[in-house]
Amino acid sequence: MGESARRTGPPPPPRLWEYRLPGGWTVLAGRTEVDNDRLSLKLARPDDWWFHARGLPGSHVLLRARDDAEPDRDTLRAAAAVAAWHSKGRGAGTLA
């Protein structure tokens, strides 16, 4: 019996890393390709900010949008750093 034939009910929730940034911001990062897809395609909202290390395998990273504020430069840099950390370029120095 195949994997899909055994599975009943909804798929398990994606496994994510969650980071709390100063100012009440939340960053989510997928742990696997399946988690990345579910994060980007199912959990992401239209106003969320999406990050990924360019040209390298790695996590899809979301900075959750807030109704009461726009992220400042430091918050965007911190979210980008999470994407760099969870990529194959982690030890490569500067990532674009």
Secondary structure, DSSP 8 states (H G I E B T S, - for coil): --HHHH--SS-----EEEEEETTTEEEEEESSHHHHHHIIIII--TTSEEE--TTS-B--EEE---SS----HHHHHHHHHHHHHTBTTTTSS---
